[in-house]
Structure formats: structure tokens, C-alpha cells
Amino acid sequence: MTQNPGTTETPEMTEKPEMTEKPVMTEGRETTESPETAGTYEVVVVGGGAAGLSAALVLGRARRRTLVVDAGEPRNAPSAHMQGYLSRDGMSPAEFLAVGREEIARYGVRLVRDRVVDATRDTDGSFTAALAGGRTVRARQLVIATGLKDELPPVPGLAERFGRDVLHCPYCHGWEVRDRPTGVLATSALSVHQALMVTQWTKDVHLFLHEVIESDLTADDLRRLSAAGVTVVPGEVADLVVTDDRLTGIRLSDGTVHAREILYAAPRPVPRNDLLIALGAELRETPFGSYPVIDERGLTTVPGLWAAGNASGFAEQVINAASRGYRAGAAINGELLMADLDA
């Protein structure tokens, strides 16, 4: 899985409220945080994954007073490595996040391990965010980069092996498990497409229909599956067969076992969009959940409210999420600059 990563902050990475002036080092300058300015930022970024940290990095380098609030719930926590990110291929999500946090700290960006439980837009157009730890912070602009969570099909043993030999994305993991006996768990008609894609990495593919009735497959589905050499297996999957902590088979409800070493299973994505809803952002319905309507920069229908990474769409993998965050950060800096000039 290559979606937005995150890890638990160490104590030295966690911001604590202070009531005395404290130097904040930013590249090329020093600012101070006083009782009057504590808790007030130009930008608050909710979410400390690839999108949130990327936005914060751009804003910090633009000398914007920025806070990142990270609940520490990365989508790709089960993965040992990220793949497909140029220059970071094979890096662990934890290492990626640690490097990102070090980078934003160089530019005076603050990061606090906490959760934003509520947010409101004030009459002056700014935002107030309430944190689970009891703090309240204010910002002129708010970035939602909270990502999404994955709900796996309720097959016994599936969750325990997710990110190991139960996978969801061939672009994320296909190379590492190439040429191995592989299964695809069908939970919708889209699973046919997934099975076809997997054949790019291995020719030994079984499509376990599970929640899909064979008669629901179209003539084109059957033709393509046959042409790709995919074996279609009717019947419901009962559980996984694991030997010596390795997936060795898929057991059907009739008791038959198909020897497989890898299983692809598509989770149901659940967007973390509570804050967007609370702030009145317009959402669009997709087959993968409800996501905010945004422009090409990431601005929602609420002025000053931005969305990036998997908070803005289902298919934003790490490299895409970082790009989205960068674009939002640059656009926010421009918005703030023009607002100040026109004041």
C-alpha cells in the first residue's frame, strides 16, 4: 500500500502549549511565540501524511506560520515498504514520515500529535479547530489531509495478513510478489478488472468470485478473463489457510482448498470527511465514497478550506498525495499574499 503514511510522534516531535515566549527557527530568521499569538496560525494542516507534510513544507519555506495536527492513523501502516515513489522506492512509511517531519521542522513548522474533533468557520472567514487534547487553534486557512481508512471484507484471517501476503494494489506490491500463485477476492464487478491487472505480474491467477455470482459476469468479462488465463472459481471464500506464518491456500465454504501464496482483496474505502461535512464543503458521490468538490489546486467550495491526498480522492497514492499537498501549499501562500495586499 502506498497511500498516505504516518507514524507515532516521539515526545520531542510533539508540540506542547507554552505560555512564555519561545523562539521558532525558520530558515533565515527567528520569530517568537507569545501568549497573544499562541494557538493562532496562518495555516493549520489536519493530517500528517504525505499530503499534509508536503503542504506544510511548502508553507514553511514560504515563511508561513503553520501547524500540523497529526492523529497518527496512516492508511498504509500495515505496509513494510512504499513502492513507485521516485527516489524513495522501497522506503518504509515510518522512515518517510520521520524524514518529512525533520524537513518541516527546519522551517519552523510545528507538529502536534492530536486529533481535530471539530472545526468552525468564523465570521471573519478564519477557522477555529478544537483538538481532542483540549486545545483550540485558529487559522486563516485550513487544509484537510486526513486521508481515509480501509474496511476489509469480513473473511477470517484477512485482516491479520493485510499488507503481508494479503494485498490490495498490484502497482504497490506486484513486483515484490511477481510470478507467485495469486488469488483475487471478488467483492464487486470491479474485481474482474483487478484480476486482469494482476496478470501483468503473474500468469497464475485465480479469481475467487466470493460475493459475485458467475451469471453477473458479462460476455466481455469472461472473454477477457479467458484470454488472460485467469481461472474463475465460483463459491464463497470461508477462510485463509496459513502454514508457518505464510499464506498457503484459500478455503471455500464447501471445504475445497486452492493453493495460493498471495491474495489481492479490495477494501471498502471510508473517507475521513467529518470535518469537511461540518464546515459545509460540497461533496461528490463516487463508487469509492464521498469526496469534496475541489478545484485543480485543492480548494473546496468553502473559501479558505482545502483538501489534499486521500481526503480529496480515493486513488491518491503517496507520490500523488505529496504532489497534491505541494500544489495546495503553494496556492494557499498566494491566496494569503493577495489577501494581505488587498486588505
Contacts in CASP RR format, 6 or more apart in sequence:
PFRMAT RR
TARGET T0000
AUTHOR 0000-0000-0000
METHOD contacts of the structure
MODEL  1
MTQNPGTTETPEMTEKPEMTEKPVMTEGRETTESPETAGTYEVVVVGGGA
AGLSAALVLGRARRRTLVVDAGEPRNAPSAHMQGYLSRDGMSPAEFLAVG
REEIARYGVRLVRDRVVDATRDTDGSFTAALAGGRTVRARQLVIATGLKD
ELPPVPGLAERFGRDVLHCPYCHGWEVRDRPTGVLATSALSVHQALMVTQ
WTKDVHLFLHEVIESDLTADDLRRLSAAGVTVVPGEVADLVVTDDRLTGI
RLSDGTVHAREILYAAPRPVPRNDLLIALGAELRETPFGSYPVIDERGLT
TVPGLWAAGNASGFAEQVINAASRGYRAGAAINGELLMADLDA
1 75 0 8 1.000
1 76 0 8 1.000
1 78 0 8 1.000
1 79 0 8 1.000
1 163 0 8 1.000
1 167 0 8 1.000
1 168 0 8 1.000
1 169 0 8 1.000
1 172 0 8 1.000
1 173 0 8 1.000
2 76 0 8 1.000
2 79 0 8 1.000
2 82 0 8 1.000
2 83 0 8 1.000
2 84 0 8 1.000
2 85 0 8 1.000
2 169 0 8 1.000
2 171 0 8 1.000
2 172 0 8 1.000
2 317 0 8 1.000
2 318 0 8 1.000
2 319 0 8 1.000
3 74 0 8 1.000
3 75 0 8 1.000
3 76 0 8 1.000
3 147 0 8 1.000
3 148 0 8 1.000
3 310 0 8 1.000
3 316 0 8 1.000
3 317 0 8 1.000
3 318 0 8 1.000
3 321 0 8 1.000
4 48 0 8 1.000
4 49 0 8 1.000
4 50 0 8 1.000
4 51 0 8 1.000
4 52 0 8 1.000
4 74 0 8 1.000
4 75 0 8 1.000
4 76 0 8 1.000
4 145 0 8 1.000
4 147 0 8 1.000
4 309 0 8 1.000
4 310 0 8 1.000
4 316 0 8 1.000
4 318 0 8 1.000
4 321 0 8 1.000
5 49 0 8 1.000
5 50 0 8 1.000
5 74 0 8 1.000
5 75 0 8 1.000
5 76 0 8 1.000
5 77 0 8 1.000
5 82 0 8 1.000
5 93 0 8 1.000
5 94 0 8 1.000
5 96 0 8 1.000
5 97 0 8 1.000
5 318 0 8 1.000
6 48 0 8 1.000
6 49 0 8 1.000
6 70 0 8 1.000
6 72 0 8 1.000
6 73 0 8 1.000
6 74 0 8 1.000
6 76 0 8 1.000
6 77 0 8 1.000
6 93 0 8 1.000
6 94 0 8 1.000
6 96 0 8 1.000
6 97 0 8 1.000
7 72 0 8 1.000
7 74 0 8 1.000
7 77 0 8 1.000
7 93 0 8 1.000
7 94 0 8 1.000
7 97 0 8 1.000
7 98 0 8 1.000
8 72 0 8 1.000
8 113 0 8 1.000
9 70 0 8 1.000
9 72 0 8 1.000
9 101 0 8 1.000
9 111 0 8 1.000
9 113 0 8 1.000
13 101 0 8 1.000
13 105 0 8 1.000
13 111 0 8 1.000
13 113 0 8 1.000
14 111 0 8 1.000
14 112 0 8 1.000
14 113 0 8 1.000
15 67 0 8 1.000
15 110 0 8 1.000
15 111 0 8 1.000
15 112 0 8 1.000
17 38 0 8 1.000
17 39 0 8 1.000
17 135 0 8 1.000
18 33 0 8 1.000
18 38 0 8 1.000
19 35 0 8 1.000
19 38 0 8 1.000
20 35 0 8 1.000
21 32 0 8 1.000
21 33 0 8 1.000
21 34 0 8 1.000
22 32 0 8 1.000
22 33 0 8 1.000
23 30 0 8 1.000
23 31 0 8 1.000
23 32 0 8 1.000
24 30 0 8 1.000
24 31 0 8 1.000
24 32 0 8 1.000
24 33 0 8 1.000
24 108 0 8 1.000
24 110 0 8 1.000
25 106 0 8 1.000
25 108 0 8 1.000
26 60 0 8 1.000
26 63 0 8 1.000
26 107 0 8 1.000
26 108 0 8 1.000
27 61 0 8 1.000
27 63 0 8 1.000
27 106 0 8 1.000
27 107 0 8 1.000
29 63 0 8 1.000
31 65 0 8 1.000
39 67 0 8 1.000
39 135 0 8 1.000
39 136 0 8 1.000
39 137 0 8 1.000
39 138 0 8 1.000
40 65 0 8 1.000
40 137 0 8 1.000
40 138 0 8 1.000
40 139 0 8 1.000
41 65 0 8 1.000
41 66 0 8 1.000
41 67 0 8 1.000
41 110 0 8 1.000
41 137 0 8 1.000
41 138 0 8 1.000
41 139 0 8 1.000
41 140 0 8 1.000
42 59 0 8 1.000
42 64 0 8 1.000
42 65 0 8 1.000
42 66 0 8 1.000
42 139 0 8 1.000
42 140 0 8 1.000
42 141 0 8 1.000
42 336 0 8 1.000
43 55 0 8 1.000
43 56 0 8 1.000
43 59 0 8 1.000
43 64 0 8 1.000
43 65 0 8 1.000
43 66 0 8 1.000
43 67 0 8 1.000
43 139 0 8 1.000
43 140 0 8 1.000
43 141 0 8 1.000
43 142 0 8 1.000
43 143 0 8 1.000
43 329 0 8 1.000
43 332 0 8 1.000
43 336 0 8 1.000
44 66 0 8 1.000
44 67 0 8 1.000
44 68 0 8 1.000
44 69 0 8 1.000
44 127 0 8 1.000
44 129 0 8 1.000
44 137 0 8 1.000
44 138 0 8 1.000
44 139 0 8 1.000
44 141 0 8 1.000
44 142 0 8 1.000
44 143 0 8 1.000
45 52 0 8 1.000
45 55 0 8 1.000
45 56 0 8 1.000
45 59 0 8 1.000
45 66 0 8 1.000
45 67 0 8 1.000
45 68 0 8 1.000
45 69 0 8 1.000
45 143 0 8 1.000
45 145 0 8 1.000
46 69 0 8 1.000
46 116 0 8 1.000
46 119 0 8 1.000
46 129 0 8 1.000
46 142 0 8 1.000
46 143 0 8 1.000
46 144 0 8 1.000
46 145 0 8 1.000
46 146 0 8 1.000
46 275 0 8 1.000
47 68 0 8 1.000
47 69 0 8 1.000
47 70 0 8 1.000
47 71 0 8 1.000
47 72 0 8 1.000
47 144 0 8 1.000
47 145 0 8 1.000
47 146 0 8 1.000
47 147 0 8 1.000
48 56 0 8 1.000
48 68 0 8 1.000
48 69 0 8 1.000
48 70 0 8 1.000
48 72 0 8 1.000
48 97 0 8 1.000
48 111 0 8 1.000
48 145 0 8 1.000
49 70 0 8 1.000
49 74 0 8 1.000
49 97 0 8 1.000
49 145 0 8 1.000
49 321 0 8 1.000
50 96 0 8 1.000
50 309 0 8 1.000
50 318 0 8 1.000
50 319 0 8 1.000
50 321 0 8 1.000
50 322 0 8 1.000
50 325 0 8 1.000
51 145 0 8 1.000
51 147 0 8 1.000
51 308 0 8 1.000
51 309 0 8 1.000
51 310 0 8 1.000
51 311 0 8 1.000
51 312 0 8 1.000
51 316 0 8 1.000
51 321 0 8 1.000
51 322 0 8 1.000
51 324 0 8 1.000
51 325 0 8 1.000
51 328 0 8 1.000
52 68 0 8 1.000
52 143 0 8 1.000
52 145 0 8 1.000
52 308 0 8 1.000
52 309 0 8 1.000
52 325 0 8 1.000
53 68 0 8 1.000
53 97 0 8 1.000
53 100 0 8 1.000
53 101 0 8 1.000
53 103 0 8 1.000
53 104 0 8 1.000
53 322 0 8 1.000
54 308 0 8 1.000
54 321 0 8 1.000
54 322 0 8 1.000
54 323 0 8 1.000
54 324 0 8 1.000
54 325 0 8 1.000
54 326 0 8 1.000
54 329 0 8 1.000
55 143 0 8 1.000
55 145 0 8 1.000
55 306 0 8 1.000
55 308 0 8 1.000
55 325 0 8 1.000
55 326 0 8 1.000
55 328 0 8 1.000
55 329 0 8 1.000
55 332 0 8 1.000
56 66 0 8 1.000
56 68 0 8 1.000
56 104 0 8 1.000
56 109 0 8 1.000
56 111 0 8 1.000
57 100 0 8 1.000
57 103 0 8 1.000
57 104 0 8 1.000
57 107 0 8 1.000
57 109 0 8 1.000
57 326 0 8 1.000
58 325 0 8 1.000
58 326 0 8 1.000
58 329 0 8 1.000
58 330 0 8 1.000
58 333 0 8 1.000
59 66 0 8 1.000
59 109 0 8 1.000
59 329 0 8 1.000
59 332 0 8 1.000
59 333 0 8 1.000
60 66 0 8 1.000
60 104 0 8 1.000
60 107 0 8 1.000
60 108 0 8 1.000
60 109 0 8 1.000
61 107 0 8 1.000
62 329 0 8 1.000
62 330 0 8 1.000
62 333 0 8 1.000
63 107 0 8 1.000
64 332 0 8 1.000
64 333 0 8 1.000
64 336 0 8 1.000
66 104 0 8 1.000
66 108 0 8 1.000
66 109 0 8 1.000
66 110 0 8 1.000
67 109 0 8 1.000
67 110 0 8 1.000
67 111 0 8 1.000
67 112 0 8 1.000
67 137 0 8 1.000
67 139 0 8 1.000
68 104 0 8 1.000
68 109 0 8 1.000
68 110 0 8 1.000
68 111 0 8 1.000
68 112 0 8 1.000
69 111 0 8 1.000
69 112 0 8 1.000
69 114 0 8 1.000
69 115 0 8 1.000
69 116 0 8 1.000
69 129 0 8 1.000
69 131 0 8 1.000
69 137 0 8 1.000
70 111 0 8 1.000
70 112 0 8 1.000
70 113 0 8 1.000
70 114 0 8 1.000
71 113 0 8 1.000
71 114 0 8 1.000
71 115 0 8 1.000
71 116 0 8 1.000
71 146 0 8 1.000
72 113 0 8 1.000
73 149 0 8 1.000
74 93 0 8 1.000
74 97 0 8 1.000
75 147 0 8 1.000
75 148 0 8 1.000
75 149 0 8 1.000
75 150 0 8 1.000
75 310 0 8 1.000
76 82 0 8 1.000
76 93 0 8 1.000
76 318 0 8 1.000
77 93 0 8 1.000
78 162 0 8 1.000
78 163 0 8 1.000
78 164 0 8 1.000
79 93 0 8 1.000
79 163 0 8 1.000
79 172 0 8 1.000
80 92 0 8 1.000
80 163 0 8 1.000
81 90 0 8 1.000
81 91 0 8 1.000
81 92 0 8 1.000
81 93 0 8 1.000
81 176 0 8 1.000
82 88 0 8 1.000
82 89 0 8 1.000
82 90 0 8 1.000
82 91 0 8 1.000
82 92 0 8 1.000
82 93 0 8 1.000
82 96 0 8 1.000
82 172 0 8 1.000
82 318 0 8 1.000
83 89 0 8 1.000
83 90 0 8 1.000
83 171 0 8 1.000
83 172 0 8 1.000
83 173 0 8 1.000
83 175 0 8 1.000
83 176 0 8 1.000
84 171 0 8 1.000
84 172 0 8 1.000
84 317 0 8 1.000
84 319 0 8 1.000
85 91 0 8 1.000
85 318 0 8 1.000
85 319 0 8 1.000
85 322 0 8 1.000
86 319 0 8 1.000
88 96 0 8 1.000
88 318 0 8 1.000
96 318 0 8 1.000
101 111 0 8 1.000
104 111 0 8 1.000
105 111 0 8 1.000
112 131 0 8 1.000
112 135 0 8 1.000
114 131 0 8 1.000
114 132 0 8 1.000
114 133 0 8 1.000
114 135 0 8 1.000
115 131 0 8 1.000
115 132 0 8 1.000
115 133 0 8 1.000
116 129 0 8 1.000
116 130 0 8 1.000
116 131 0 8 1.000
116 132 0 8 1.000
116 275 0 8 1.000
117 130 0 8 1.000
117 131 0 8 1.000
117 132 0 8 1.000
118 129 0 8 1.000
118 130 0 8 1.000
118 275 0 8 1.000
118 278 0 8 1.000
119 127 0 8 1.000
119 128 0 8 1.000
119 129 0 8 1.000
119 130 0 8 1.000
119 142 0 8 1.000
119 275 0 8 1.000
119 278 0 8 1.000
119 279 0 8 1.000
120 127 0 8 1.000
120 128 0 8 1.000
120 278 0 8 1.000
120 279 0 8 1.000
121 127 0 8 1.000
121 279 0 8 1.000
121 302 0 8 1.000
121 305 0 8 1.000
122 128 0 8 1.000
122 138 0 8 1.000
125 140 0 8 1.000
125 303 0 8 1.000
125 304 0 8 1.000
126 138 0 8 1.000
126 139 0 8 1.000
126 140 0 8 1.000
127 138 0 8 1.000
127 139 0 8 1.000
127 140 0 8 1.000
127 141 0 8 1.000
127 142 0 8 1.000
127 279 0 8 1.000
127 304 0 8 1.000
127 305 0 8 1.000
128 136 0 8 1.000
128 137 0 8 1.000
128 138 0 8 1.000
129 136 0 8 1.000
129 137 0 8 1.000
129 138 0 8 1.000
129 139 0 8 1.000
129 142 0 8 1.000
130 136 0 8 1.000
131 137 0 8 1.000
140 304 0 8 1.000
140 336 0 8 1.000
140 339 0 8 1.000
141 304 0 8 1.000
141 305 0 8 1.000
141 306 0 8 1.000
141 332 0 8 1.000
141 335 0 8 1.000
141 336 0 8 1.000
142 279 0 8 1.000
142 304 0 8 1.000
142 305 0 8 1.000
142 306 0 8 1.000
143 306 0 8 1.000
143 307 0 8 1.000
143 308 0 8 1.000
143 325 0 8 1.000
143 328 0 8 1.000
143 329 0 8 1.000
143 332 0 8 1.000
144 275 0 8 1.000
144 276 0 8 1.000
144 292 0 8 1.000
144 305 0 8 1.000
144 306 0 8 1.000
144 307 0 8 1.000
144 308 0 8 1.000
144 311 0 8 1.000
145 307 0 8 1.000
145 308 0 8 1.000
145 309 0 8 1.000
145 311 0 8 1.000
145 321 0 8 1.000
145 325 0 8 1.000
146 272 0 8 1.000
146 273 0 8 1.000
146 275 0 8 1.000
146 311 0 8 1.000
147 271 0 8 1.000
147 272 0 8 1.000
147 309 0 8 1.000
147 310 0 8 1.000
147 311 0 8 1.000
148 269 0 8 1.000
148 270 0 8 1.000
148 271 0 8 1.000
148 272 0 8 1.000
148 310 0 8 1.000
148 311 0 8 1.000
148 314 0 8 1.000
149 269 0 8 1.000
149 270 0 8 1.000
149 272 0 8 1.000
150 168 0 8 1.000
150 267 0 8 1.000
150 268 0 8 1.000
150 269 0 8 1.000
150 270 0 8 1.000
151 267 0 8 1.000
151 268 0 8 1.000
151 269 0 8 1.000
151 270 0 8 1.000
152 158 0 8 1.000
152 159 0 8 1.000
152 162 0 8 1.000
152 265 0 8 1.000
152 267 0 8 1.000
152 268 0 8 1.000
153 185 0 8 1.000
153 187 0 8 1.000
153 210 0 8 1.000
153 211 0 8 1.000
153 265 0 8 1.000
153 267 0 8 1.000
153 268 0 8 1.000
155 185 0 8 1.000
155 210 0 8 1.000
155 237 0 8 1.000
155 238 0 8 1.000
155 239 0 8 1.000
155 240 0 8 1.000
155 265 0 8 1.000
156 238 0 8 1.000
156 239 0 8 1.000
156 240 0 8 1.000
157 239 0 8 1.000
157 240 0 8 1.000
157 242 0 8 1.000
158 166 0 8 1.000
158 185 0 8 1.000
158 240 0 8 1.000
158 263 0 8 1.000
158 265 0 8 1.000
161 240 0 8 1.000
161 242 0 8 1.000
161 247 0 8 1.000
161 263 0 8 1.000
162 168 0 8 1.000
162 265 0 8 1.000
163 173 0 8 1.000
164 247 0 8 1.000
165 177 0 8 1.000
165 246 0 8 1.000
165 247 0 8 1.000
165 261 0 8 1.000
165 262 0 8 1.000
165 263 0 8 1.000
166 240 0 8 1.000
166 247 0 8 1.000
166 262 0 8 1.000
166 263 0 8 1.000
166 264 0 8 1.000
166 265 0 8 1.000
167 173 0 8 1.000
167 174 0 8 1.000
167 177 0 8 1.000
167 262 0 8 1.000
167 263 0 8 1.000
167 264 0 8 1.000
167 265 0 8 1.000
168 264 0 8 1.000
168 265 0 8 1.000
168 266 0 8 1.000
168 267 0 8 1.000
169 264 0 8 1.000
169 317 0 8 1.000
170 194 0 8 1.000
170 197 0 8 1.000
170 198 0 8 1.000
170 200 0 8 1.000
170 201 0 8 1.000
170 264 0 8 1.000
171 317 0 8 1.000
172 317 0 8 1.000
174 198 0 8 1.000
174 201 0 8 1.000
174 202 0 8 1.000
175 201 0 8 1.000
177 201 0 8 1.000
177 202 0 8 1.000
177 261 0 8 1.000
177 262 0 8 1.000
178 201 0 8 1.000
178 202 0 8 1.000
179 201 0 8 1.000
179 202 0 8 1.000
179 203 0 8 1.000
179 204 0 8 1.000
180 202 0 8 1.000
180 204 0 8 1.000
180 261 0 8 1.000
180 262 0 8 1.000
181 202 0 8 1.000
181 204 0 8 1.000
181 206 0 8 1.000
181 259 0 8 1.000
181 260 0 8 1.000
181 261 0 8 1.000
181 262 0 8 1.000
182 198 0 8 1.000
182 201 0 8 1.000
182 202 0 8 1.000
182 204 0 8 1.000
182 205 0 8 1.000
182 206 0 8 1.000
182 260 0 8 1.000
182 261 0 8 1.000
182 262 0 8 1.000
182 263 0 8 1.000
182 264 0 8 1.000
183 195 0 8 1.000
183 198 0 8 1.000
183 205 0 8 1.000
183 206 0 8 1.000
183 207 0 8 1.000
183 208 0 8 1.000
183 250 0 8 1.000
183 258 0 8 1.000
183 260 0 8 1.000
183 262 0 8 1.000
183 263 0 8 1.000
183 264 0 8 1.000
184 191 0 8 1.000
184 194 0 8 1.000
184 195 0 8 1.000
184 198 0 8 1.000
184 205 0 8 1.000
184 206 0 8 1.000
184 207 0 8 1.000
184 208 0 8 1.000
184 263 0 8 1.000
184 264 0 8 1.000
184 265 0 8 1.000
185 191 0 8 1.000
185 208 0 8 1.000
185 210 0 8 1.000
185 237 0 8 1.000
185 263 0 8 1.000
185 264 0 8 1.000
185 265 0 8 1.000
185 266 0 8 1.000
186 192 0 8 1.000
186 195 0 8 1.000
186 207 0 8 1.000
186 208 0 8 1.000
186 209 0 8 1.000
186 210 0 8 1.000
186 211 0 8 1.000
186 212 0 8 1.000
187 210 0 8 1.000
187 211 0 8 1.000
187 212 0 8 1.000
187 265 0 8 1.000
187 266 0 8 1.000
187 268 0 8 1.000
188 211 0 8 1.000
188 212 0 8 1.000
188 266 0 8 1.000
189 212 0 8 1.000
189 216 0 8 1.000
189 221 0 8 1.000
190 266 0 8 1.000
190 287 0 8 1.000
191 207 0 8 1.000
191 212 0 8 1.000
191 266 0 8 1.000
192 207 0 8 1.000
192 217 0 8 1.000
192 221 0 8 1.000
192 224 0 8 1.000
192 225 0 8 1.000
194 264 0 8 1.000
194 266 0 8 1.000
195 205 0 8 1.000
195 207 0 8 1.000
195 225 0 8 1.000
195 228 0 8 1.000
195 230 0 8 1.000
195 264 0 8 1.000
196 224 0 8 1.000
196 225 0 8 1.000
196 228 0 8 1.000
196 230 0 8 1.000
198 205 0 8 1.000
198 264 0 8 1.000
199 205 0 8 1.000
199 228 0 8 1.000
199 229 0 8 1.000
199 230 0 8 1.000
202 262 0 8 1.000
203 229 0 8 1.000
205 228 0 8 1.000
205 229 0 8 1.000
205 230 0 8 1.000
205 231 0 8 1.000
206 230 0 8 1.000
206 231 0 8 1.000
206 232 0 8 1.000
206 233 0 8 1.000
206 250 0 8 1.000
206 258 0 8 1.000
206 260 0 8 1.000
207 225 0 8 1.000
207 230 0 8 1.000
207 231 0 8 1.000
207 232 0 8 1.000
207 233 0 8 1.000
208 233 0 8 1.000
208 235 0 8 1.000
208 237 0 8 1.000
208 250 0 8 1.000
208 252 0 8 1.000
208 258 0 8 1.000
209 232 0 8 1.000
209 233 0 8 1.000
209 234 0 8 1.000
209 235 0 8 1.000
210 235 0 8 1.000
210 236 0 8 1.000
210 237 0 8 1.000
211 236 0 8 1.000
214 232 0 8 1.000
214 234 0 8 1.000
217 225 0 8 1.000
217 232 0 8 1.000
222 232 0 8 1.000
225 232 0 8 1.000
233 252 0 8 1.000
233 258 0 8 1.000
235 252 0 8 1.000
235 253 0 8 1.000
235 254 0 8 1.000
236 252 0 8 1.000
236 253 0 8 1.000
237 250 0 8 1.000
237 251 0 8 1.000
237 252 0 8 1.000
237 253 0 8 1.000
238 251 0 8 1.000
238 252 0 8 1.000
238 253 0 8 1.000
238 255 0 8 1.000
239 251 0 8 1.000
240 247 0 8 1.000
240 249 0 8 1.000
240 250 0 8 1.000
240 251 0 8 1.000
240 263 0 8 1.000
241 247 0 8 1.000
241 248 0 8 1.000
241 249 0 8 1.000
241 250 0 8 1.000
241 251 0 8 1.000
241 257 0 8 1.000
242 248 0 8 1.000
246 261 0 8 1.000
247 260 0 8 1.000
247 261 0 8 1.000
247 262 0 8 1.000
247 263 0 8 1.000
248 259 0 8 1.000
248 260 0 8 1.000
248 261 0 8 1.000
249 257 0 8 1.000
249 258 0 8 1.000
249 259 0 8 1.000
249 260 0 8 1.000
249 261 0 8 1.000
250 257 0 8 1.000
250 258 0 8 1.000
250 260 0 8 1.000
250 263 0 8 1.000
251 257 0 8 1.000
252 258 0 8 1.000
269 288 0 8 1.000
269 289 0 8 1.000
269 310 0 8 1.000
269 314 0 8 1.000
270 289 0 8 1.000
271 289 0 8 1.000
271 290 0 8 1.000
271 291 0 8 1.000
271 310 0 8 1.000
271 311 0 8 1.000
271 313 0 8 1.000
271 314 0 8 1.000
272 311 0 8 1.000
273 283 0 8 1.000
273 290 0 8 1.000
273 291 0 8 1.000
273 292 0 8 1.000
273 311 0 8 1.000
276 283 0 8 1.000
276 292 0 8 1.000
276 300 0 8 1.000
276 305 0 8 1.000
276 307 0 8 1.000
276 311 0 8 1.000
277 283 0 8 1.000
279 302 0 8 1.000
279 305 0 8 1.000
280 301 0 8 1.000
280 302 0 8 1.000
281 292 0 8 1.000
281 293 0 8 1.000
281 300 0 8 1.000
281 301 0 8 1.000
281 302 0 8 1.000
281 305 0 8 1.000
281 307 0 8 1.000
282 292 0 8 1.000
282 293 0 8 1.000
282 300 0 8 1.000
282 301 0 8 1.000
283 290 0 8 1.000
283 291 0 8 1.000
283 292 0 8 1.000
283 293 0 8 1.000
284 290 0 8 1.000
284 291 0 8 1.000
284 292 0 8 1.000
284 293 0 8 1.000
286 313 0 8 1.000
286 314 0 8 1.000
288 313 0 8 1.000
288 314 0 8 1.000
289 314 0 8 1.000
291 307 0 8 1.000
291 311 0 8 1.000
291 312 0 8 1.000
291 313 0 8 1.000
291 314 0 8 1.000
292 300 0 8 1.000
292 301 0 8 1.000
292 307 0 8 1.000
292 311 0 8 1.000
292 312 0 8 1.000
293 300 0 8 1.000
293 301 0 8 1.000
294 300 0 8 1.000
294 306 0 8 1.000
294 307 0 8 1.000
294 312 0 8 1.000
296 327 0 8 1.000
297 306 0 8 1.000
297 327 0 8 1.000
297 328 0 8 1.000
297 331 0 8 1.000
298 306 0 8 1.000
298 307 0 8 1.000
298 308 0 8 1.000
298 312 0 8 1.000
298 324 0 8 1.000
298 327 0 8 1.000
298 328 0 8 1.000
298 331 0 8 1.000
299 305 0 8 1.000
299 306 0 8 1.000
299 328 0 8 1.000
299 331 0 8 1.000
300 306 0 8 1.000
300 307 0 8 1.000
304 332 0 8 1.000
304 335 0 8 1.000
306 328 0 8 1.000
306 329 0 8 1.000
306 331 0 8 1.000
306 332 0 8 1.000
307 328 0 8 1.000
308 321 0 8 1.000
308 324 0 8 1.000
308 325 0 8 1.000
308 327 0 8 1.000
308 328 0 8 1.000
309 316 0 8 1.000
309 320 0 8 1.000
309 321 0 8 1.000
309 324 0 8 1.000
309 325 0 8 1.000
310 316 0 8 1.000
310 321 0 8 1.000
312 324 0 8 1.000
316 324 0 8 1.000
END
